[in-house]
């Protein structure tokens, strides 16, 4: 019979690291998602969760039980994230980094520092289409959508923390004030300002609402149509799936393209130029449909990970494609779409990134 939480807590206080690990494991998934919302990066979220574990273990003897263990862990995790925000550059998406470009203008070199929001492997983490509590305003799966996470990164750290703790996790204003060591009035004021900024940056309809309206069958049809058109190199077939004002970006490349004419030019210059052969696997990321894109590497005689294409839908059209290119070790080359198929594939970080989504590291011909 498994030990009760109170028994585990008592054992952990007496120095039982295994008991502490079991206590933390019960909250690990939601804490990881919390750190991702705060930081916009899976790598940073993992670092913050590790720091949370260390801080909690060292402070466990001082935990008096006046709040729940969950609330106490969130306090530690939030403060670990706030510390990291002070030390690391703000993460955004290319559409927030600069204006759209023409394919003939070149793609530009990625910034030297990691500045991009990263895709999130939400499957299996319990981020259901439900509210975390009666005072929450966002569904858990809505709260990791790309647009929402990117909007959070534009908030000052304290506003970011307040919005997530109040609107996503459903803590009361009094609980948040205690967690952040401030007043209820300050919490309410920060929440009001944070709501205004986020509302200006996210669409009126969340991706979860769009996906429910479409239904699984229609979503699958859109994804399958995209994969088929990309595999065949059919530019016009891809265009037919896109909204008129669709955008395509490719972190870590700063360039992004907007509208059908620009997207035609981009695809003919880049992924559908004829220099690449593609294979795809459907997946999900950030609570949205996504496609894992594998490019053919002649030196490998196999298809290897290239990018994770996260789709944003508007009705039955693709409003945005955020293609998270994994080959960041070679992305300093401005001509990467031409040169990468010729390169040997030797990047362990790429396969690790795909493995995080449960994706294979290679596809044979």
C-alpha positions as a Markdown table, in Angstrom:
| # | Residue | x | y | z |
|---|---|---|---|---|
| 1 | Unk | 0.0 | 0.0 | 0.0 |
| 2 | Unk | 1.5 | 3.4 | -1.0 |
| 3 | Unk | 2.5 | 5.8 | 1.8 |
| 4 | Unk | 0.2 | 8.7 | 2.4 |
| 5 | Unk | 1.5 | 12.2 | 1.6 |
| 6 | Unk | 1.7 | 13.0 | 5.3 |
| 7 | Unk | 3.8 | 9.9 | 5.9 |
| 8 | Unk | 6.1 | 10.8 | 3.0 |
| 9 | Unk | 6.4 | 14.4 | 4.2 |
| 10 | Unk | 7.4 | 13.2 | 7.7 |
| 11 | Unk | 9.9 | 10.8 | 6.2 |
| 12 | Unk | 11.3 | 13.5 | 3.9 |
| 13 | Unk | 11.8 | 15.9 | 6.9 |
| 14 | Unk | 13.9 | 13.2 | 8.6 |
| 15 | Unk | 16.2 | 13.1 | 5.6 |
| 16 | Unk | 14.6 | 10.4 | 3.4 |
| 17 | Unk | 15.5 | 11.7 | -0.2 |
| 18 | Unk | 13.4 | 8.9 | -1.8 |
| 19 | Unk | 10.3 | 10.1 | 0.1 |
| 20 | Unk | 11.0 | 13.7 | -0.9 |
| 21 | Unk | 11.4 | 12.5 | -4.6 |
| 22 | Unk | 8.0 | 10.9 | -4.4 |
| 23 | Unk | 6.4 | 14.0 | -3.0 |
| 24 | Unk | 7.9 | 16.1 | -5.7 |
| 25 | Unk | 7.0 | 13.7 | -8.5 |
| 26 | Unk | 3.3 | 14.2 | -7.7 |
| 27 | Unk | 3.7 | 17.8 | -8.8 |
| 28 | Unk | 6.6 | 17.6 | -11.2 |
| 29 | Unk | 4.5 | 17.9 | -14.4 |
| 30 | Unk | 2.5 | 20.9 | -13.4 |
| 31 | Unk | 5.6 | 22.6 | -12.0 |
| 32 | Unk | 7.5 | 22.1 | -15.2 |
| 33 | Unk | 4.6 | 23.6 | -17.2 |
| 34 | Unk | 4.6 | 26.5 | -14.8 |
| 35 | Unk | 8.3 | 27.2 | -15.3 |
| 36 | Unk | 7.8 | 26.9 | -19.0 |
| 37 | Unk | 5.1 | 29.6 | -19.0 |
| 38 | Unk | 7.2 | 31.9 | -16.9 |
| 39 | Unk | 10.4 | 31.4 | -19.0 |
| 40 | Unk | 9.2 | 30.4 | -22.5 |
| 41 | Unk | 11.9 | 27.7 | -22.8 |
| 42 | Unk | 11.9 | 24.0 | -22.1 |
| 43 | Unk | 15.6 | 24.0 | -21.3 |
| 44 | Unk | 15.2 | 26.9 | -18.9 |
| 45 | Unk | 12.1 | 25.2 | -17.4 |
| 46 | Unk | 14.2 | 22.1 | -16.7 |
| 47 | Unk | 16.9 | 24.2 | -15.0 |
| 48 | Unk | 14.3 | 26.0 | -12.9 |
| 49 | Unk | 12.6 | 22.8 | -11.9 |
| 50 | Unk | 16.0 | 21.4 | -10.8 |
| 51 | Unk | 16.6 | 24.6 | -8.8 |
| 52 | Unk | 13.1 | 24.3 | -7.3 |
| 53 | Unk | 13.9 | 20.7 | -6.1 |
| 54 | Unk | 17.2 | 21.8 | -4.5 |
| 55 | Unk | 15.6 | 24.8 | -2.8 |
| 56 | Unk | 12.7 | 22.7 | -1.5 |
| 57 | Unk | 14.9 | 20.0 | -0.2 |
| 58 | Unk | 17.0 | 22.5 | 1.7 |
| 59 | Unk | 14.0 | 24.3 | 3.1 |
| 60 | Unk | 11.8 | 21.3 | 3.9 |
| 61 | Unk | 12.6 | 21.4 | 7.6 |
| 62 | Unk | 11.1 | 25.0 | 7.7 |
| 63 | Unk | 7.9 | 24.0 | 6.0 |
| 64 | Unk | 5.2 | 24.5 | 8.7 |
| 65 | Unk | 2.2 | 23.3 | 6.7 |
| 66 | Unk | 0.3 | 26.7 | 7.0 |
| 67 | Unk | -0.2 | 26.4 | 3.2 |
| 68 | Unk | -0.5 | 23.3 | 1.1 |
| 69 | Unk | 2.6 | 21.5 | -0.1 |
| 70 | Unk | 1.5 | 22.4 | -3.6 |
| 71 | Unk | 1.3 | 26.1 | -2.9 |
| 72 | Unk | 4.6 | 26.0 | -1.1 |
| 73 | Unk | 6.3 | 24.3 | -4.1 |
| 74 | Unk | 4.8 | 26.9 | -6.5 |
| 75 | Unk | 6.2 | 29.7 | -4.3 |
| 76 | Unk | 9.6 | 28.2 | -4.6 |
| 77 | Unk | 9.3 | 27.5 | -8.3 |
| 78 | Unk | 8.0 | 31.0 | -9.1 |
| 79 | Unk | 10.9 | 32.6 | -7.2 |
| 80 | Unk | 13.4 | 30.4 | -9.0 |
| 81 | Unk | 11.9 | 31.5 | -12.3 |
| 82 | Unk | 12.1 | 35.2 | -11.3 |
| 83 | Unk | 15.8 | 34.8 | -10.5 |
| 84 | Unk | 16.4 | 33.3 | -13.9 |
| 85 | Unk | 14.5 | 36.0 | -15.7 |
| 86 | Unk | 16.9 | 38.6 | -14.2 |
| 87 | Unk | 19.9 | 36.7 | -15.7 |
| 88 | Unk | 18.7 | 35.6 | -19.1 |
| 89 | Unk | 17.5 | 37.5 | -22.3 |
| 90 | Unk | 13.8 | 37.8 | -22.9 |
| 91 | Unk | 12.4 | 35.1 | -25.2 |
| 92 | Unk | 10.2 | 36.0 | -28.1 |
| 93 | Unk | 9.0 | 34.7 | -31.5 |
| 94 | Unk | 10.4 | 36.1 | -34.8 |
| 95 | Unk | 7.1 | 37.9 | -35.5 |
| 96 | Unk | 7.8 | 40.0 | -32.3 |
| 97 | Unk | 11.5 | 40.5 | -33.2 |
| 98 | Unk | 11.2 | 42.5 | -36.4 |
| 99 | Unk | 9.1 | 43.1 | -39.5 |
| 100 | Unk | 8.3 | 40.5 | -42.1 |
| 101 | Unk | 10.7 | 40.2 | -45.1 |
| 102 | Unk | 10.9 | 39.2 | -48.7 |
| 103 | Unk | 12.7 | 35.9 | -49.5 |
| 104 | Unk | 15.0 | 37.7 | -51.9 |
| 105 | Unk | 16.2 | 39.9 | -49.0 |
| 106 | Unk | 17.8 | 36.8 | -47.3 |
| 107 | Unk | 17.0 | 35.1 | -44.1 |
| 108 | Unk | 19.5 | 36.9 | -41.8 |
| 109 | Unk | 21.7 | 35.3 | -39.2 |
| 110 | Unk | 20.3 | 34.1 | -35.9 |
| 111 | Unk | 21.1 | 36.2 | -32.8 |
| 112 | Unk | 24.2 | 35.0 | -30.9 |
| 113 | Unk | 22.1 | 34.4 | -27.8 |
| 114 | Unk | 19.1 | 32.2 | -27.4 |
| 115 | Unk | 16.2 | 34.6 | -27.6 |
| 116 | Unk | 13.4 | 32.4 | -28.9 |
| 117 | Unk | 10.4 | 30.9 | -27.3 |
| 118 | Unk | 10.7 | 27.1 | -27.6 |
| 119 | Unk | 8.0 | 24.5 | -28.4 |
| 120 | Unk | 6.6 | 22.6 | -25.5 |
| 121 | Unk | 5.9 | 18.8 | -25.4 |
| 122 | Unk | 2.6 | 19.0 | -23.7 |
| 123 | Unk | 1.4 | 15.4 | -24.3 |
| 124 | Unk | 1.2 | 13.2 | -21.2 |
| 125 | Unk | 1.7 | 16.1 | -18.7 |
| 126 | Unk | -2.0 | 16.3 | -17.6 |
| 127 | Unk | -2.7 | 19.6 | -19.3 |
| 128 | Unk | -6.3 | 18.8 | -19.9 |
| 129 | Unk | -8.9 | 21.1 | -21.3 |
| 130 | Unk | -10.0 | 22.2 | -17.8 |
| 131 | Unk | -9.4 | 24.9 | -15.3 |
| 132 | Unk | -6.9 | 24.5 | -12.5 |
| 133 | Unk | -9.4 | 26.0 | -10.0 |
| 134 | Unk | -12.6 | 28.1 | -9.7 |
| 135 | Unk | -10.6 | 31.3 | -9.9 |
| 136 | Unk | -8.7 | 30.4 | -13.0 |
| 137 | Unk | -9.6 | 32.0 | -16.4 |
| 138 | Unk | -7.5 | 30.0 | -18.8 |
| 139 | Unk | -7.7 | 26.3 | -19.5 |
| 140 | Unk | -4.5 | 24.4 | -18.6 |
| 141 | Unk | -3.9 | 23.5 | -22.3 |
| 142 | Unk | -4.7 | 27.1 | -23.4 |
| 143 | Unk | -2.0 | 28.3 | -21.0 |
| 144 | Unk | 0.8 | 26.7 | -23.0 |
| 145 | Unk | -0.4 | 27.8 | -26.5 |
| 146 | Unk | 2.3 | 29.6 | -28.4 |
| 147 | Unk | 0.6 | 33.0 | -28.6 |
| 148 | Unk | -0.2 | 33.0 | -24.9 |
| 149 | Unk | 3.3 | 32.0 | -23.8 |
| 150 | Unk | 4.9 | 34.5 | -26.2 |
| 151 | Unk | 2.6 | 37.2 | -24.8 |
| 152 | Unk | 3.7 | 36.4 | -21.2 |
| 153 | Unk | 7.3 | 37.1 | -22.1 |
| 154 | Unk | 6.4 | 40.7 | -22.8 |
| 155 | Unk | 5.3 | 41.2 | -19.2 |
| 156 | Unk | 7.5 | 42.5 | -16.4 |
| 157 | Unk | 8.5 | 39.6 | -14.2 |
| 158 | Unk | 6.1 | 40.4 | -11.3 |
| 159 | Unk | 3.1 | 40.9 | -13.7 |
| 160 | Unk | 4.0 | 37.6 | -15.4 |
| 161 | Unk | 4.0 | 35.7 | -12.1 |
| 162 | Unk | 0.8 | 37.3 | -10.9 |
| 163 | Unk | -1.1 | 36.5 | -14.1 |
| 164 | Unk | 0.0 | 32.9 | -14.2 |
| 165 | Unk | -0.6 | 32.3 | -10.5 |
| 166 | Unk | -4.0 | 34.0 | -10.6 |
| 167 | Unk | -5.5 | 33.3 | -14.0 |
| 168 | Unk | -3.9 | 30.0 | -14.9 |
| 169 | Unk | -3.4 | 28.3 | -11.6 |
| 170 | Unk | -6.3 | 29.8 | -9.8 |
| 171 | Unk | -4.6 | 30.9 | -6.6 |
| 172 | Unk | -6.5 | 33.7 | -4.7 |
| 173 | Unk | -5.2 | 37.2 | -4.6 |
| 174 | Unk | -4.3 | 36.7 | -0.9 |
| 175 | Unk | -2.4 | 33.5 | -1.7 |
| 176 | Unk | -0.4 | 35.2 | -4.5 |
| 177 | Unk | 0.3 | 38.2 | -2.2 |
| 178 | Unk | 1.8 | 35.8 | 0.3 |
| 179 | Unk | 3.8 | 33.8 | -2.3 |
| 180 | Unk | 5.3 | 37.0 | -3.8 |
| 181 | Unk | 5.6 | 38.8 | -0.4 |
| 182 | Unk | 3.5 | 41.8 | -1.5 |
| 183 | Unk | 0.1 | 43.2 | -0.8 |
| 184 | Unk | -3.3 | 42.1 | -2.2 |
| 185 | Unk | -3.7 | 45.6 | -3.7 |
| 186 | Unk | -0.4 | 45.3 | -5.5 |
| 187 | Unk | -1.4 | 41.9 | -6.9 |
| 188 | Unk | -4.7 | 43.2 | -8.2 |
| 189 | Unk | -3.0 | 46.2 | -9.8 |
| 190 | Unk | -0.4 | 44.0 | -11.5 |
| 191 | Unk | -3.1 | 41.6 | -12.7 |
| 192 | Unk | -5.0 | 44.4 | -14.3 |
| 193 | Unk | -2.0 | 45.7 | -16.2 |
| 194 | Unk | -0.9 | 42.2 | -17.2 |
| 195 | Unk | -4.4 | 41.3 | -18.6 |
| 196 | Unk | -4.4 | 44.4 | -20.8 |
| 197 | Unk | -1.0 | 43.5 | -22.3 |
| 198 | Unk | -1.8 | 39.9 | -22.9 |
| 199 | Unk | -5.3 | 40.6 | -24.4 |
| 200 | Unk | -3.7 | 42.9 | -26.9 |
| 201 | Unk | -1.3 | 40.1 | -28.1 |
| 202 | Unk | -3.5 | 36.9 | -28.2 |
| 203 | Unk | -6.3 | 36.2 | -30.6 |
| 204 | Unk | -9.9 | 36.4 | -29.4 |
| 205 | Unk | -10.4 | 32.7 | -30.0 |
| 206 | Unk | -7.9 | 30.3 | -28.4 |
| 207 | Unk | -6.5 | 27.4 | -30.3 |
| 208 | Unk | -8.4 | 25.0 | -28.0 |
| 209 | Unk | -11.7 | 26.7 | -29.0 |
| 210 | Unk | -10.8 | 26.4 | -32.7 |
| 211 | Unk | -9.8 | 22.8 | -32.4 |
| 212 | Unk | -13.0 | 21.9 | -30.7 |
| 213 | Unk | -15.0 | 23.6 | -33.3 |
| 214 | Unk | -13.2 | 21.8 | -36.1 |
| 215 | Unk | -13.2 | 18.4 | -34.6 |
| 216 | Unk | -10.5 | 15.8 | -34.7 |
| 217 | Unk | -11.3 | 14.6 | -38.2 |
| 218 | Unk | -11.0 | 18.1 | -39.8 |
| 219 | Unk | -7.8 | 18.9 | -37.9 |
| 220 | Unk | -6.3 | 15.6 | -39.1 |
| 221 | Unk | -7.3 | 16.4 | -42.7 |
| 222 | Unk | -5.5 | 19.8 | -42.5 |
| 223 | Unk | -2.4 | 18.2 | -41.1 |
| 224 | Unk | -2.3 | 15.4 | -43.6 |
| 225 | Unk | -2.9 | 17.8 | -46.4 |
| 226 | Unk | 0.1 | 19.9 | -45.3 |
| 227 | Unk | 2.4 | 16.9 | -45.0 |
| 228 | Unk | 1.4 | 15.6 | -48.4 |
| 229 | Unk | 1.9 | 18.9 | -50.1 |
| 230 | Unk | 5.3 | 19.4 | -48.5 |
| 231 | Unk | 6.4 | 15.9 | -49.4 |
| 232 | Unk | 5.4 | 16.4 | -53.0 |
| 233 | Unk | 7.0 | 19.9 | -53.1 |
| 234 | Unk | 3.6 | 21.4 | -54.3 |
| 235 | Unk | 3.8 | 25.1 | -53.4 |
| 236 | Unk | 0.3 | 25.9 | -54.5 |
| 237 | Unk | -1.2 | 23.0 | -52.6 |
| 238 | Unk | 0.5 | 24.4 | -49.4 |
| 239 | Unk | -0.8 | 27.9 | -50.2 |
| 240 | Unk | -4.4 | 26.6 | -50.6 |
| 241 | Unk | -4.2 | 25.5 | -46.9 |
| 242 | Unk | -3.2 | 28.9 | -45.6 |
| 243 | Unk | -5.2 | 31.9 | -44.6 |
| 244 | Unk | -4.7 | 35.0 | -46.7 |
| 245 | Unk | -2.7 | 36.7 | -44.0 |
| 246 | Unk | -0.8 | 33.6 | -42.9 |
| 247 | Unk | 2.7 | 34.0 | -41.4 |
| 248 | Unk | 5.6 | 31.5 | -41.4 |
| 249 | Unk | 8.6 | 31.9 | -39.1 |
| 250 | Unk | 11.6 | 29.7 | -38.4 |
| 251 | Unk | 13.4 | 30.2 | -35.1 |
| 252 | Unk | 16.4 | 30.6 | -34.7 |
| 253 | Unk | 16.3 | 32.5 | -38.0 |
| 254 | Unk | 14.9 | 36.0 | -37.4 |
| 255 | Unk | 13.3 | 36.3 | -40.8 |
| 256 | Unk | 9.6 | 35.6 | -41.2 |
| 257 | Unk | 7.1 | 35.8 | -44.1 |
| 258 | Unk | 3.6 | 37.2 | -44.3 |
| 259 | Unk | 0.9 | 36.7 | -46.9 |
| 260 | Unk | 0.6 | 34.4 | -49.9 |
| 261 | Unk | 3.0 | 36.2 | -52.3 |
| 262 | Unk | 5.8 | 36.3 | -49.7 |
| 263 | Unk | 5.2 | 32.7 | -48.7 |
| 264 | Unk | 5.3 | 31.5 | -52.3 |
| 265 | Unk | 8.7 | 33.2 | -52.7 |
| 266 | Unk | 10.0 | 31.7 | -49.5 |
| 267 | Unk | 8.9 | 28.2 | -50.3 |
| 268 | Unk | 10.3 | 28.3 | -53.8 |
| 269 | Unk | 13.6 | 29.7 | -52.4 |
| 270 | Unk | 13.8 | 27.4 | -49.4 |
| 271 | Unk | 12.0 | 24.2 | -48.3 |
| 272 | Unk | 10.3 | 23.5 | -51.7 |
| 273 | Unk | 13.2 | 24.6 | -53.9 |
| 274 | Unk | 13.8 | 21.0 | -55.0 |
| 275 | Unk | 17.0 | 20.8 | -53.1 |
| 276 | Unk | 15.3 | 19.0 | -50.2 |
| 277 | Unk | 13.3 | 15.7 | -49.8 |
| 278 | Unk | 10.9 | 15.7 | -46.9 |
| 279 | Unk | 9.2 | 13.2 | -44.7 |
| 280 | Unk | 6.9 | 14.0 | -41.8 |
| 281 | Unk | 5.3 | 12.7 | -38.7 |
| 282 | Unk | 2.2 | 14.3 | -37.1 |
| 283 | Unk | 2.5 | 15.3 | -33.4 |
| 284 | Unk | 1.3 | 18.0 | -31.0 |
| 285 | Unk | 3.1 | 20.9 | -29.3 |
| 286 | Unk | 1.8 | 23.7 | -27.1 |
| 287 | Unk | -1.6 | 22.2 | -27.2 |
| 288 | Unk | -1.6 | 22.7 | -31.0 |
| 289 | Unk | -1.3 | 20.4 | -34.1 |
| 290 | Unk | 2.3 | 20.1 | -35.2 |
| 291 | Unk | 4.4 | 18.2 | -37.7 |
| 292 | Unk | 7.9 | 16.8 | -37.3 |
| 293 | Unk | 9.8 | 17.5 | -40.5 |
| 294 | Unk | 12.7 | 15.3 | -41.5 |
| 295 | Unk | 15.1 | 16.2 | -44.3 |
| 296 | Unk | 17.0 | 13.8 | -46.5 |
| 297 | Unk | 20.7 | 13.7 | -45.7 |
| 298 | Unk | 22.7 | 12.0 | -48.5 |
| 299 | Unk | 25.6 | 11.3 | -46.2 |
| 300 | Unk | 23.3 | 9.5 | -43.8 |
| 301 | Unk | 21.2 | 7.8 | -46.4 |
| 302 | Unk | 18.3 | 8.6 | -44.1 |
| 303 | Unk | 15.8 | 11.4 | -43.2 |
| 304 | Unk | 17.0 | 13.2 | -40.1 |
| 305 | Unk | 15.3 | 15.8 | -37.8 |
| 306 | Unk | 15.1 | 19.2 | -39.3 |
| 307 | Unk | 12.3 | 21.2 | -37.7 |
| 308 | Unk | 9.1 | 21.0 | -35.6 |
| 309 | Unk | 6.3 | 22.9 | -37.4 |
| 310 | Unk | 3.8 | 24.1 | -35.0 |
| 311 | Unk | 0.5 | 25.2 | -36.6 |
| 312 | Unk | -1.8 | 27.9 | -35.5 |
| 313 | Unk | -5.3 | 27.5 | -37.1 |
| 314 | Unk | -8.0 | 30.0 | -37.9 |
| 315 | Unk | -11.2 | 28.3 | -38.9 |
| 316 | Unk | -10.2 | 25.6 | -41.3 |
| 317 | Unk | -7.1 | 27.4 | -42.6 |
| 318 | Unk | -3.5 | 27.6 | -41.2 |
| 319 | Unk | -3.0 | 31.1 | -39.8 |
| 320 | Unk | 0.6 | 30.5 | -38.8 |
| 321 | Unk | 3.4 | 28.0 | -39.0 |
| 322 | Unk | 6.2 | 28.4 | -36.5 |
| 323 | Unk | 8.9 | 26.0 | -37.8 |
| 324 | Unk | 11.3 | 25.5 | -34.9 |
| 325 | Unk | 14.5 | 24.6 | -36.7 |
| 326 | Unk | 16.6 | 22.2 | -34.7 |
| 327 | Unk | 19.9 | 22.5 | -36.6 |
| 328 | Unk | 21.0 | 25.4 | -34.4 |
| 329 | Unk | 24.7 | 24.4 | -34.5 |
| 330 | Unk | 24.8 | 25.1 | -38.3 |
| 331 | Unk | 22.3 | 28.0 | -38.4 |
| 332 | Unk | 25.0 | 30.7 | -38.5 |
| 333 | Unk | 25.1 | 30.0 | -42.2 |
| 334 | Unk | 22.8 | 32.4 | -44.0 |
| 335 | Unk | 22.5 | 29.9 | -46.9 |
| 336 | Unk | 21.4 | 27.0 | -44.7 |
| 337 | Unk | 18.5 | 25.9 | -46.9 |
| 338 | Unk | 21.0 | 25.3 | -49.8 |
| 339 | Unk | 23.9 | 24.0 | -47.8 |
| 340 | Unk | 22.4 | 21.9 | -45.0 |
| 341 | Unk | 21.4 | 18.9 | -47.2 |
| 342 | Unk | 25.1 | 18.5 | -48.0 |
| 343 | Unk | 26.2 | 18.6 | -44.3 |
| 344 | Unk | 26.8 | 15.5 | -42.2 |
| 345 | Unk | 24.3 | 15.0 | -39.5 |
| 346 | Unk | 26.2 | 15.0 | -36.2 |
| 347 | Unk | 24.1 | 17.0 | -33.7 |
| 348 | Unk | 23.1 | 15.1 | -30.6 |
| 349 | Unk | 21.1 | 18.1 | -29.4 |
| 350 | Unk | 18.8 | 17.7 | -32.4 |
| 351 | Unk | 17.9 | 14.1 | -31.7 |
| 352 | Unk | 17.4 | 15.0 | -28.0 |
| 353 | Unk | 15.0 | 17.7 | -28.9 |
| 354 | Unk | 12.9 | 15.3 | -31.1 |
| 355 | Unk | 13.1 | 12.6 | -28.4 |
| 356 | Unk | 11.5 | 15.0 | -26.0 |
| 357 | Unk | 8.4 | 14.8 | -28.2 |
| 358 | Unk | 8.6 | 11.0 | -28.5 |
| 359 | Unk | 9.9 | 11.3 | -32.1 |
| 360 | Unk | 12.4 | 9.0 | -33.8 |
| 361 | Unk | 15.9 | 10.2 | -34.5 |
| 362 | Unk | 15.9 | 9.0 | -38.1 |
| 363 | Unk | 13.6 | 7.7 | -40.8 |
| 364 | Unk | 15.0 | 5.3 | -43.4 |
| 365 | Unk | 14.2 | 5.9 | -47.1 |
